[in-house]
Amino acid sequence: MSAGPGLAVALMYLGVDGNTKYGGVVGTGHLQPGAPPAHVDLGIGPRGSSATFIWVARNIDGDNHLWSYDGRYKRLSPRQAKRVGHKFGDYFRVMYPKIVMPPPRRQLGSSADSGDEFEEL
């Protein structure tokens, strides 16, 4: 649910479970203020009582808002985000600095690493 007064854009999620990295865009990637909560079936869940998982959204002022599965929240101004980096994995490391991200997956039919399809925010 978007609790702010403006449109939430680039609403995405990223999780790491062992050697598996999963993520994507929630719905259209946009959430209007006061809109009902968006639901996503991940097809994967945490093993145990915790998960290394984040949600990220940007507001109309360019601030990036990060939420972790364990309830932590962090706001990065555009200036702070520039220092951290603009890749999705960079935001993940802000919330989970000790978790090692699995390497990028190789796309089928490609001879080169594809990179991380969820990296650019």
N, C-alpha and C positions, 0 to 999 in steps of 0.2 A: 504494500500500500504506500502510495506517495503521500507523505505527511507534510511536505513543503508547499509553499505557495505557487511554485512554478512547475513546469514540465520536467520530469526526470528523463534524461536521455542516456543512451548507451548503457542501458541496464543489462548487466551481464553477470555471470557467475563462473567460478573456477574452483575445482576441487582436486585434491591429490589423495589417492588411496594406494599406498605402497608404490608400485611401479606404474600405476595408471593415473593419467591426468585427464580430466573431463571438464567441459565447460561449454558455454554458449551464450546466446542472447535470450533474454526473457521476452517472450512474445515478439512484438515488433521492435523492442529495444526502447520504447517510449512508454511512460506512464504518466497520465494526467493527474493533477492534484485531486485528492479525494477519491480516486479510482479504487475499485475493490482490489484486494490482494491478487497478485498474479501467481498462478500455480504452474510448476514445471515438474513433469515426471522425469527424473534423472535416469531411471533405469538402473541405478546403482545407489547404494546407501552406505553409511559408515559401518565399519565393522567394530562393534562395541558401542560405548556411550558417547563417543566424540568423533568429530570429523575435522579435517583440515580443508576448510571450504570458505570462500568469500563471495560476497555480492559487491558490485561496484556500480555506481551511477553518477552521472555528472548533472549539475544543476545549471540553470540559466546564467549564473555568474561564472561558470567555468570551474567551480569547485568540484573536486572528486570526493565522493562519500564512499567509504569502505566499511563493510560490516563483516565480522567473522562469525562462524558457526557457534563459537563459544561466547558470543554476546559482546565482544569488543567492537568499538566504533572509532573511526578516525576520519577527520576531514582534511583533505589536502587542497590548499589554495593552488591556483594555476602555477604560481612560482615554485611552491613545494613539489608539485607534480613534475615539473620540469627537472628539478634536481633528482627526484626518485627515478624518473624515466617514464616513458609513455606506453610501455608494453604491459600487457595484462599480468605477466609473470612478475614484473617489478612491483605491482600493487600487492600481489600475493605475498611477496617477500617482506613487504612492510608489515603485514599482519602475522606472518609465520616465518620469521627470519632463520629459524633452525631447520626448516623442512627443505629437503633437497628435491628440486623439481625433476621429474623424469625427463630423459632426453626427448627431443621432438620425434614424432612418429614419421615414418616414411610413407608417402602416398603410394597406393597401388599403381603400378604402371610408370612410376617415376624412378629415375636412376639416382636422383639427388634427394637429400633430405628436404622435406617440404617446409621445414620450420614449424612453428606452432600456429595453427589456424586461429588461435584465440589470443595471440600475442599483442597485436596492435589494438589499442583502444582509441 
